[in-house]
Amino acid sequence: MATAESYRIAIVGSGPGGLSAACRAAEMGDSHILLEAQPHLSNTIYRYQKGKHVMAEPNVLPLRATAAFEAGTREKILEVWHNDVARLKVNVRYRAQVVKIERQASGFKLTLASGGTVLAEKVVLAIGVQGNPRKMGVPGEDLPNIQYQLDDPDEYKGETIVVVGAGDAAIENAIALARQNSVHIVNRKAEFSRAKDGNNSLILGAIEQGKLRCHYNSTPERIEKLAPGHPSGKPMLLRLNSKEGAVEVPCDRIIARLGATPQREFVESCGISFPSEDPAAVPAVSPTYESNVPGLYIIGALAGYPLIKQAMNQGYEVVEFICGRPVAPADEPILRQKFSAFSANPDVEAFLDVLNRRSPVLAAMNRLQLREFLLESRIFSPAVGEVLYKEGDYGNSVFIVVSGEVGVQLDPNDPTKLRPIKAGRIFGEMALISGRPRAATVVAGKDCVLIEVPRRAMLKLISANDRAREYIDRVFTLRALERYLVPGADDAQLKAIVDSARLCQFKAKEMIYTAGDAAEHIHLIRSGSVTLSTRVGTRDVVLQYHAAGQYFGELDVIAGTRRSQTATAAIKTETIRLDAKPFLQLLDRHPQMKAAVQARFRSQIEQRLAMERDPERGARMHFLLGQGLGEATDALLIDESLCIRCDQCEKACAATHGNVSRLDREAGATFDNLHVPTSCRHCEHPHCMKDCPPDAIHRSPNGEVYIQDTCIGCGNCERNCPYGVIQMGVQSPETPSLWRWLLFGRGPAPGSDIHDYPKGAIKKAVKCDMCGTREAGPACVQACPTGAAIRVGPEEFFEVLARGGR
């Protein structure tokens, strides 16, 4: 029997973290082996689409690794890594899938799929979370032209291609392939429920327009090879089991995007524990990356750090820790500089301990998560009285009070009336969660030290950390109650109401309650928007519209009646549902508070009656909400009764933006005299911002959603926008000229659009930015000679509806 090979360190997985660890071990002469299941390095990067631009984030974090890495194309990065592995003589073994890791007295025994074994004193798991592509599991799945990855959709032209799957990857592949091929997509369900909103809109639009065919409620049953000369002219036949019966699809190629087999089962078989059953949960690791199994270390995405630079730094550091060469984390100098707001010579670990105790949000994170969180944040000490943000601003950040306090202005006419927010509390969360403007002005108090957390970092924390999300939701509920529903109440008085809170989620057009239901709850809108409607004759008439940060359902609760209206989610919406009983008990205990609430109650009843007297206004509101104004914060409308079709709005837009118009006046829907052209809505939670790799899309304090020059042209924002207002194009410094183009062939051709660009030109995302750099405001509105073009936000809907658009 062959003797098992023995090493000091066995590194499993050659992704960025494992590669970096192996390169460092090779450089230092440490006994090591790098085990890779595939026949090539870094399978996740290898499977990226050809030409994909790979980012080097976080930008502020220095790279500490023997292997080189900088932002660039997939191909360039893989070439550099292959050269580094050869130069350093890394002991790498390909096609060496590890199927079992067992703890032994002197270390670990690793069993390979081939049957071989490797012994190691220490093991570094750098296997990521993707696993192996999940196959269809049907006869014929190994025939030629069946693949589980799409590198470059432009490689295929004129083929009949079946995409199996209903997730984002399947949708994006199907849409890209449909430009040059006949495409079928197979969805085992009746809808694309797992897809992002933007992709869902894209695929449904493509199906409706006949660009591709969808087989709903269908699953692959078998794949058969067809004989040459078959009448279909295709090499194979996919048989589907569908709701309507058997379906046969002759095709050239099948691309199955069914996700991957999870790594969790294998990881747990190694003895590693997870903190919860949540599929997104990651194992806890020590500051030296050691798991609960002594001697077994975890780095990279499996430990919750998916960014390449983070993983490479961890790979370098874990080898140093294992070999008794301890190093300070790569972020130590950066954090020391950040903590200078507290002390001239701060001890990073000591201050991390202090911060962990100061705030429930910071206490919800482990040490490595906290360091990453702080890297993306700003720690500063503002002067007393400094305005941190103003009422009406749009916010891109949340603040945590570390020491001292800040003051919230209660009366815009009297800046001295302030409600304090003490150390340990957060503020600014309402604008972040709702996507709406800041509700009040906040100024710095004495001895104030703050952490300003950017939008992206806080949303990532909320989505991944239940403790942090629950705390922030509770604060959001308290603030909304204090500001909108029961002003003057303190936290203690509101505790019973907040304790009854429950987060509810609704799809677009889903009913929250209907007329005639018992009025047992009040809803605060966390995100999204809601309409209240009533039945008039044979149709539903929209009477009220409520945006994120507002509440609804309180009128029937106060009146003690059953629901008089139907509440419907205008778009995908989250509400915080509050029990009516503790709310009514609070009002009964505080007559002055009850009188103020009842005064607002009467005002809203009058508004409702005005809407009921003008049902056409409700029809116009229904139209606007259907065009996405339910989530808009600034939308362009055109009054068709005043528009003279001069196109001055488009010309002014083009002249302001490098001769590329971001407005299509004629496109879009019209109701009565209201026209909604194809122009950015500047959504409360912009779809375009959800998946921007370089974080190039931002929102300014005045609400404009704009794209920075750091755009890499990946097209994610174009795909995610449900309103078709983003395009990929190239700006031109020249105005189109017929004579210059005819005589000299120079400059853009008259009538050319942003898709007519020189070969090799860099495409970037193009959209309306509300002319944020123009002091005079949006050029389209300013250039309109008749005043037909107007920009409105949700707070102006009622005014626009009342005058019929004029």
N, C-alpha and C positions, 0 to 999 in steps of 0.2 A: 504494500500500500504506500502510495507516494506521501512524502512528508509535506504538510501544509506550509506554505510560505508565511513568514512572520515579519512584522514591521512594527515600528513604534506608533505610527499614525496611519490609519486607513481612512481615506476621504471618499465618501460615497456621493457621486454626482459631480459632473464637470461644468455646471453652470457658473456664473460669475463668482459666487462665493467659494465653491469647491476648487475652481481653477486657480483663484487667488491663493487659497490655502496651499495647494500643491506647489505652486510656483515659489511661494515663500519657503516651504520646506526644502525644495530642491536647491534654492539659493543658499540656504544655511547648512546644507549637507545633512538634514534630518532624515532618518529612515522613514520612508513613506510609500504609499501606493494610492493612485487615483483610479477609482473604479467607475467606469461609465457604461451604462446599458446599451447605448447606441454606438454605431460605427464612426461617430464624429463627436467633436466637442460641443458643449452647450446646446443641447437639443432645443430648448425653448427659443433661444435666439436664432438657431438654425432654421426653425419652422416659421419665423417671421416672413411676411410677404417680401418678395424681392424688392430691393431698393428702399425698404422701410428705414426712415430716419430714427435712430435710437438716441434718446436724450441722456445727458449726464447730470442727473439730479440726485440729491439737492444741490443747487448751485453753490451754496455757501460752504458746503462740506468739502474739505480737502481730500484728495485721493491718497490713501495709504496702501499701496500694493506693489508687489514686484512686477506683476503683469500690468501692461499699459492699458489705458482706457480713456477715450475722449469721445464726445458726441460725434456721430457720423452714421454712415449707412451700415446696414447689417453685414454686408459683404466685407467692408473695410475692417470692421471690428473683429469678425471671425478670422480674417487673414492675420491681423496683428496678434491675436491670441495663439493661433497655430504657430506663428514664428517664435513667440515667447516660450511656448512649451518645448519646442525643438531646441532653442538656444540654451535653456536652463536644464535640459535633459530630464524633464519631469518623468517620473515612472508612472506612465498612464497605461491602463489596459482597457481597450474598447470591447464592446459586446460582452461586458462583464456585469450582468444584472444581479444585484444582491437581493436574495429572496428571504433571507433570515439572518438575524443578528442575535447571538446568544451571549449572555454575560458568563464569564468563567472566572476562576480564582485569580488568574494572572492577566486577565484582560477580556478580549472578545473573540468569538469565532464567527466569521462571516461566511455564509453559504451562498454560492453562486447558482444561477439557473442552470449552468452547464454541469453542475455537480461538484465542482471544485470548491475548496475552502481557503480562506485567508485568516491568519491570526494577527491580532493587533492589540497593543496595550491601550490605545485610545482610538475612538471612532468619531469622525466628524460627519454628521448628516447634512448634506447640502443638496437635497433632492427636490426642492421646490414643492409646489402644490398641484401641479398640472396632471401628474400621472401619465398613463399611456392612453392614446386615443381609444375611445369606446367604439367597438365594431358593431355592425348591424345584427350579427348573430343569426344569419339566415344562410341557407345553401347558396353557394355561388359567390359568397362575399369576397373571395380571394381571386376572382377573375381579373384579367388585365383591365386597365382603365377604371378601376375602383380605387378611390383615394380618400384620405381622411384629413387632408390639408390642402389649401389652395395658396400657392406661392405668388403667382402672377396671373390675374384673370385675363390680361391682354394676350396671353399665349394661345388662347382658344378662340377660334372664329368659325362660324358656320356649323357648329355642332349642336346636337340635341343633348342637353345636360340635365340630369336630375340631381337636385340638392336635397338631401334628406336631413331634416332637422328644423327647429322652429326658434332657435335662440338667435342672439345678435350675430354670431359668426356666420350662421347659415343664411340669415337674411342679407348680410353685407355681401357674402359671396354671390348669392342669387342675383342681387341687384347689379353688381359689377359685371357678372357674366351675361346678363340679359342685354347688354348693349350690343353684343356681337354674336349672340347665340340664341337658340330656342331653349328656354329654361322652364323646367317644372320644379316646384318645391313641394315636399311631402311633409305635412304637419299631422301628427297623430291626434291632435286636439282640434277643437272648432275655432280656436283663435290663437294669436301669437302672444300668449299671456306672459311669457318670460322675457320678452324683448323690451328694450328701452323705448320710451315713448316715441322718440324720433324715428327709430327703425320700424316700429309698429306702423307709424303713419306712412313711411316710405313703401313698405311691402304691400300694405292695403291699397295705396294709390297705384302701384305698379300692376297689381292684380286687376283692379277696376279698369285701368287703361288698356288691359290686354297685353302688357309688356312681358308677362310670364303667367304661367298657369299654376294654381295651387290645388293640391289634393288634400282637402281637409279630412279629419277623422280617418286617416289612412296610415297603414304600417307596411313596410316591406315584408313580403312573404317568401320570395325566392328570386334568384337572378339566374338567367339562362343564357348560355352562349348561342348565338344564332349562326346558322350556316352561311357561308359566302353566297351572295346572290339572293338572299332573303328579300321579299318584296319591300320591306321597310328600308332596306339599304343600310341597316344599322348592325353593329356587331353583337349587341346583347339586348335582352328583354328583361325589364323589371316588372315583376308581378306584385301588385298591391292588394292588400285586404282592406277595403274601404267600407264605409257605412252603407254605400249603395251596392256593394258586392265586389266581385273581382274586377280589377282594372289592370290593363297591360300597357306598359310604356316602353316602346322600342327606343333605344338611346345609344349615344356614342360613349358617354362617360357618366359615372355616378360619383358624387362628392358627398360623403356622409360627415356632417358636423354634429356629432352626438355627445360632445364633451369628452371628459377623460375619466378613467377609473380613479377614484380618490385614493390618496396616499395614506389616509388616516388608519385604515386597517393594518397596513404594514407597520406604520410608526408605533401603533399601540402594541403590536406583537413583539416589538423590541423592549417593551416594558415602560415606554414613555406615556405619561398621563396627560390628558387634556382637561382644562378647567371646567368645561361644560359640553353638552351634546350639540351645541350650536355648530353647524357645518363650517362656519367662519372662524371658529375658535382655534387658537394656536397654542402649542405647549409653552409653559412658563420656563424661562431660562434665567440663569444667574448672570451677574455682570460680566462673567467670563464665558458666557454662552453655554454653560454646562446644564444639562437637563436634570430631571429628578433621578435619572440613572447615572450614578457616579462614573465618570470616564467617557460618557456619551454626550457629545456636544451637538448643538443645532444652530445653524446659521442661515441667513437669507430668508426667502419668502416663507419657508416652513416655520420660522420663528416670528413671522409678522413683519419682515422687512423686505419688500419685493423690489426696491430700487437697486439698480445694478451697482452704483457707487457704494451704497450701504453694505451690500453683500460682499463686495470686494474688500472693503475695509475690515469687515468681520472675519473674512477668510484669513487675512494677514494676522489679525490680532489673536485669533483662536490658536494658531500655531505658536505664537509667542507665549501665550498663557500655558499651553500644554508643555512646552519645552523649558519652562522656568525663566522666560525672558519677559516679565510683565511690562506692559506699556500702558501709558495713559490713553484713554480713548481719543480718536482723531478730532472729536469736537471739543476737547477740553479748552484749548485757547479761545475758541469762539464763545463758549459759555462763560469763561472767566471774564471776557470783555463785556458780555451782556450783564453779568452780575455786578459790574462796576457801578451800576445805579445804586447799589446798597453799600458797597465798600470799596476802598481803594485797592485792596489786595484780597479778593474773596477766595474762600475755600469752596470749590465747586461742589464737592460731595456734601459739605455742611449746608450749603444754601439749597441744594436739592432736597435735603431733609426738611428744611424750614418751609419751603414751598409746598412740599407734600402735605404738611400739617396745616397750612394756611387756608387751603381752598378745597371744597368737595370735588371740584372738577379735576384738580391736579392730583388729589388723593386717589382718584379712580384709575390712575395709570401706574404700570410698573415702572421701574427705574429707566429701562431702555426706551420705553414709549415716552416717558416724560422728557428725556434728553432730546429725542427727535421733535417732540411738540415744541419745546423751547427754541430749538434751532430755527424753526419757521416763524417764531414770534418775536416781538420787540418788547424789551423791558426798559422803561423810562420813568423819569421823575419830573412831571410837568410843574410849572410855576403855579402858585395859588391863584385861582381865578381864571386860569387858562381854559378856553373853550375847547373841549375835546371833540364835540360834534354839535351841530345845530339841528333844531327841529326842522323836519322836511328834507334833510340830507338823506341820500341813499348810503347804506353802510356796507363796507367790505370786510368788517372785522367785529370781533367781540372783545370786551375788556374784562380783565380780572383784577380786582383791587387786592394788592399784596399787603400794603400797609397804608395807614392814613384813611382818607375817605374822599368821595366825590359828592357833588350836589346836583340833584335834578331840579331844574327850574319848574315850579308849579304854575307860575303866572308869567307869560311873556312880557306883560306890562310892568312887572315888578321883579327884576332879576335877583332881589335879595331873598325872595321866598324860595327856599330850597329844601328838598327832602334828601337826607343823607343816605348814601350807600356805603356801608362800612367794609373794613378789611375782610377778605375771604369771599365776598359776594361778586357776582358777575353783572355786567350791564351791556346793553347793545344787542342782546339776544333776540329781541322781538323783531327788529328789522332783518336780522340774519335769517330767522326761521320763516317769517312771513314774506320776505322779499319786498316789503313796502318801506316807505320812508321812515326815518327816525321819528319817534313820537314826541320827543322832548329834547331840549338843550341840556347838555351835561357839562359842568365845569369842575376843575380840579380843586380839591381842598388842601388843607395843611398837611405837610409831610406825606404827600401822596406818592406811592410807587405803583405802577400799573404794568400789567402784561397785556399787550395788544396782540390778539390772535387773528391771523388772516382767515378769511371766509373758508378757503379750501381746507386748512388744517382743522378748523372746528367742525366742519361738516364730516370730515373723515373720522374724527373722534366720535361724533354722535352716532355715525352709522356702525362703528365697530365696538363701541363700549356702552353696555347697557346702563351701568351706574352713572356715567356722565350724561347719557341721554335722559334718564329719569330725573336727574337733578335739574337739568336745563329746562325740561318740560314743566317741572314744578315752578321754577322761577318765572317762566313765560306765562303760566296760568295766573300766578299772583300778580304780575305786572299788568296783564290785560284786565283782570278784575279791578285792580286799584285805579287804572286809568279810565276804563270805559264803562264798567258796569256799576260798581259801587265806590266812587271816588270818596276818599276820606277814611276808608277802612284800613286798618293795619293788618300785619301778617297774622297776628293772633286771632283777630276776628274772622279772618278768611280761612283759617286752617280747616274747619269742618267742610267747607265747600271744596277746597283744593284736595282734601283727602278722598273725596268722592270722584275725582277726575279719572277719566278713562280715555285713552287715545283711540279714535275711530278713523278708519280709512274708507274712502269711497271712490269708485271709478267715475270717470266723466259720464254725466247724464244719469247717474244712479240716484234714486230717491233716498233722502235721509229720513224724512217722515212725510206722511200724507195728511191732507185735510180730514179731520174726524178722529185722528189718533189722540190718545191721552197726552196731555202736555206735562211730561214728567222730567224733562231735561232742558238745559240751556247749552248751546254749543258755542265755543270759541273757535274761530277758524285759524288753525295753525299754519296751513298753507293751502293755496288754491282759492276758489271762490264759490259762492252759493247764490242761487236765485230762489226767491219766494214767489209762488204763482197761485192763481185761483182759477176756477173753471167759470168761464163766461160763455153761456150757450154751449156750443159744441167744441170749443177750443180752450186751451190753457193760456192765460195771459200773465206774463211776467210783471209783477208789481214792484219787486225790490231786488236789489243786487248788493251782496256783501262781499268785500274783499278780505284777503288774509289780514289777521290782526283784529278783525271786528267780531261781533257776536250776533247770534240770532236765536229765535225761539223764546225770548224772554217775555214778549208781549202776552202770549197766551198763558204763560206761567203766572205773571202778575195779575192778569184778569181772572185767573181761575177757571178758564174755559178749555174745551178741547181744541185741537189744532184747527185754525181757521184758514191756513194756507198749506201748500205743499212745498217742502224744501228739497231742492235738487242740486247736486254738485255740478257746477258749470264746467269744470275741468277736473282732473284728478285732484282730490282734496283730502286733507287731514283735518279733523276737528278734535278738540278736547271737550268731551261731554261731561257736564256737571249736573249733579242731582238737584232738583228744584227745592226739595225740602229744606236743606240747610240754608239755601239762599233766602227763602221766605222767612225762616226763623230769624236770620240776621236782620232783615228789614223790620220785623215785628219788634226786635229789641232796640232798634235805633230809628225812631220816628223821623228825625231830620234827614237821615240817609234815605228813608223810604219816600219822603216827599220829593227829594231830588230825582230819584229813579222814576217816580210817577210823572213828574214834569216831562222828562224825556219820552216817557210812554205816550203821553198825549200828543207830543210833536210828531212821533212816528205814525200814530193813528191818522193824523191829518195828512201826512205824506201818502199813506196808503190810499186814503179816500180820493186824493187828487189823481192818483194813478188809475184807480177804478173808474173815474169819470172820463178818462181818456185811454181806452183800450188800445188805440193805435200806437200810443207811446210804448206800451208793453210789447207790441209786435216789433217795433224798431229795436227795443232792447234785446229781444230774442235773436234778432238778426245779428246785432253787434257781438253778442256773446258767442254765436255760432262762428264768427270770424276771428275768434281768439282774443277778443277784447276783455274776456273774463280774466285773463292773466296778464294783460298788457298794463304797462305803467306809463307809456307814451306812444300813442298810435296816430298815424296820419289818416285823416278822413277827407273826402272831397265832396262838397255839396254840388251835385250834378246840375241843380237849377241855376248855379252861378258859373260853372265851368264852361269855358269857351273853346276848349281843346287846343290851346295855343302851344302846349308842351313846354311852357317856360319853366315849370317845376322840374321836369327832367333835365332840361338844358342847364339850369342853375345847379342841380345836383352833380351833373357831370363836370361842370367847370370847377366845382369845389373839390372834386375827388379825382384828380389825375385823369380827367376825360373819361372816367368810367361812371356811368349813372348807377346809383344804388336804388333807383326807383323805377317801377314800371307802372305808369299811370293807368293804362288801359286794362291791365290785368287786374284780377280781383273781382269780388262780388258786389252787387248793387241791390239795394232795397229802397223803394220809393226814390228819394233824391239823395240817399246816403250811399257813397261808394267807398269801399275799403281797398285801396290799391295794394300791389305787392310791395310792401315796405316793412321794415323791422318794427315789431311791437314793443321791444325792450321789456320782455316778460319779467314778471316778478322773480321767477326762478328760471333764468335763461337756459333753454335747452342746449344752446350752443356751448355753454360753459361746462356742461356735465362731463365731457370727455375730451378735454383739450390737453394733449401731452405736455406742451411747453408752458401751459398756464398763460396763454397769450391773450385771453379774453377777459376783460375787466369791466367793472361798473364804476363810473365816476360819481361824486357826491350829488350831481344834478340828475342822475338817473340814466345817463346814456350808457349803453353797452357797446364797447368799442374793442377793436382787435389791434394789438400791438404789432410792431415789425418783427417780433420774435416768432410769428406764425411760421410753421414749417410746411404748410400746404398739405397736411395729411387728409383733409376733407371731412374729418369727423363732425365738425360743426355744421357743414352743409347737409350731411346725412341726418343729423339730430334735429335740425330745425323743422318743425311740422308745417311751417307757413311758406317754405320755399323762398325765403328772402336772402339767403346766403349763397353766393356763387364763388367758384374758384377762378381767378383771373389774374391778368398782369396789367398793372397800371402803365399808362403811356404819358410821357411828358409833352407829347404833341397833340394838338387838336386835329381831327381828321380833315384832310384837304383833298378835294377831288383832283385839282390840277397838279399838286405835288405828287400825289399817288400815280396819276396817269402818265405824267411826263418823266418823273424821276424814279418812280417805284419806292418812294420813301414815305415813312409814316404809316399809321393805320389806315386801312381802306375806309372810305365813307360807308356807313351802314354796318361796319364790323362790330362785333360784340366782344365781350371779355373772353370768349373762348377762342377767338382768332388771335393767337399769339405766336411769336417767333419760336421756332424749334429750340429747345434748350432753355427757354425762358422759365423763371421760377414762378410758379403759380402760388398765389396766396388768397386767403379768404377775403371776400369783399362783401360789406353790408353797410346799411345805414348806421351812422354814428351820431345822429341828431346834430350834426355840424358842431360838435362840442368845442372846436377851436375857434368858431366864429362868434365874436361878441354880439353880432346882430341876431344870432339864433339860426334856426334851420333855414337853409337857402331856398328850399322848395316853397315854404310858406311865404317868405319874404318876396320871392319873385312872382307870386301869383297876382295878376293885375286886378282880379275881381274879388279876392278874399275867399275863393272857393276852397282853398287848401287850409285845413286847420289841424292842429295837433291837440289831442285830448288825453287825459288820464282818467282812471275810474271815478275819481271824485267829481269829474265834470260830466259824467254820463247823463245825470238827470237834467242838467242845463241843456245839453245837446238834444236830448230827447224832447224836452219841453218846446224847443224852437224848431224841431223837425230838421236839425242839421244846420240851420242858418244862425 
